[in-house]
Amino acid sequence: MKKSILFLICALAFSTLQAQWVDDPTANTRLATASDDAGEIYIATHEASGNTYIQWSDMASNGWGVNLQRFDVNGIPQWGDAGLHVGSHQFSSYSEGYAMDATSDNGVVTCFANYEGECIAMKFDKDGNAVWGEQGISVIDFPAGSYGCSKVELQAGNDGGVWVLVSDTQDLYLRYINADGTLNPTTTISDSGVRCLFALLTPGPDGVVFVTYEKIGSGMWYVDKQIWVAGYATDGGLATPPAQLMASQVFGSTYIHYEISDGMGGGYAYIFHSGIAEAFNTYVFHFDANGVSTISNPNGAMVHTTDPANFYGNPYATVDPVSHDIILVYRQTDSYAQSESRLYMNRITPTGEVLWDEGILIADDNGYEYTDAKIDAYPDGSGFMVSYMNGPYGGTPIEALGFDMDGNQAWRTHINTIQDAKTGAENSSGFHNGQNILVWTNQDDGNIYGQNIDTKGTLGPIAPATCYPPTNLEGEYFWNEENGAFGTMISWETPETQPLSYNLYKDEDAAIINIDGNLTSYFDEVPMGDHTYRLTAVYEDCESEYALTPDGADHITVTVTAVNENAMSASFFQNGNSLIVNADNLSQVEIISITGQSIKTVKANGNAAEINISGMTKGLYIVRMNDANGNVTVKKTVIR
């Protein structure tokens, strides 16, 4: 099979590396060196490459700032022992809000407030280069009187860009940054008489992003709150009108909502509060791809029957990729002393139906507090995993349990058994490339550790990723109306795992054409003749075998029988059901559809030809004319 030398070299180099993930819960994998104060850890995986990015905050000479690390699918750190430290800005001595997300082009964007109150976004490629410059981009021009940047959120777009959502403790500001760092218009989200705060981002259909946000009324410690949702396009325009998800409730200002995509273009919002019956519970809301609430109860669906004697909170959620139900893990504590601690899970449909009644108890009270509970669905919809910390000082050990989609336990595994103080990441990676990744900081030795786990509960080195080829390779002779050229249109279906790009091999010894991994077709303008194509998928560490056609061949050959328009003199006119063609020295005329299909061919009579067009659809056609000397001329005409 024909391959590029570069990929062969990369594959050989990669094969010499030792896989770093360990299968020993007393050791785990050290990902970066940090201080014992490190915290605010975020994690995001670029699925096609298997690269995972982590961000954490730590004290340095320029303040409480941002650090980043990249490690590959095998857990091998790529940016040195301590990762990258953002040293180009001054920070306060406390957190002012940080966010991070992996981009679709295998980079990472971090966004933060600097000491001057600016909102700064910086993008790094996989090699650690600052794509938007060493200073990054100042995202928002705040109005006069604003408090400046106090909280930021990010959501990657589908073209290497990213949404940035900023709060100044009064209003919200939303802006899309393109992959090259150019800025689209800013949208301000505000409402007279209330503050719009604590907003989150959810990807919607066709490049839309949904903003779920809280409208907060008067009060200091206890306030009136509502949850709203609205969709926005990358140009800043409103895509769906604002819609209310949660009815007004009065509860503590520090209790804020969370969100998660439903996998159908909409999303779920969920919140822990005491506004109903003065008892703490978790309530779930859902909106569809049109930004419309689908749960009729304006108070949402409860994960557990309200009980003044107990709290049901600290929720974390995943979504079943098949049914699109939300599945939440949450903690029960007694309301009097909060000395008891239990973990439950429940499942709720997009219309608010609670499927597991009073929830399923998964971890009973053992005298220690449950913390950092996470839940992640398997990509095939066959089950999910719950992980949590339980032990003295809120840190040890870390345990994981696997379940089927009916809530039946399938396995139990210790991820970490060391008795030390830990701070878990704000999120887990979710399952990508056969594994889920948890990250935490060890407050005793100042290091950041991680551990992978698969859907069977197995830790440690993983099998090499399958290098899936594209499927259903096809090609046809094609008239490209956009650029007025004949050529070949090659199409295929995306492989099981999204590639970084495709390599199209054309004819023998021709240059390789590299195609964006998000595309599934390519037009190639070529001269007349037979042209052979082969296609592979390119991943971070491998290149696939050739794609097969529906008939099982590893190539396609397309015959191009026309050339582009030239200056040969010819005229056309319709006379009833006939198309009359006049040109010098004509021998043959062929009518071709714009997709390259031959419709009719007639012999010419010297300088003219008459073609019966009855029954032909109105529209644009190609007229291919041969003269007696073998020359070919192609022109367009409209049959009316």
PyMOL commands that set and color helices and strands:
alter all, ss='L'
color gray80, all
select helices_A, chain A and resi 5-15+205-207+392-394
alter helices_A, ss='H'
color red, helices_A
select strands_A, chain A and resi 29-33+39-46+51-60+63-71+84-85+98-102+108-113+119-124+137-138+151-156+162-167+172-177+187-189+195-203+209-216+222-232+238-252+258-261+267-273+281-287+301-302+310-319+326-334+342-348+360-363+370-377+383-390+398-404+409-416+422-424+436-442+447-453+471-480+485-493+501-506+513-516+521-525+529-538+556-560+570-575+578-593+598-612+619-627+632-639
alter strands_A, ss='S'
color yellow, strands_A
deselect
rebuild
show_as cartoon
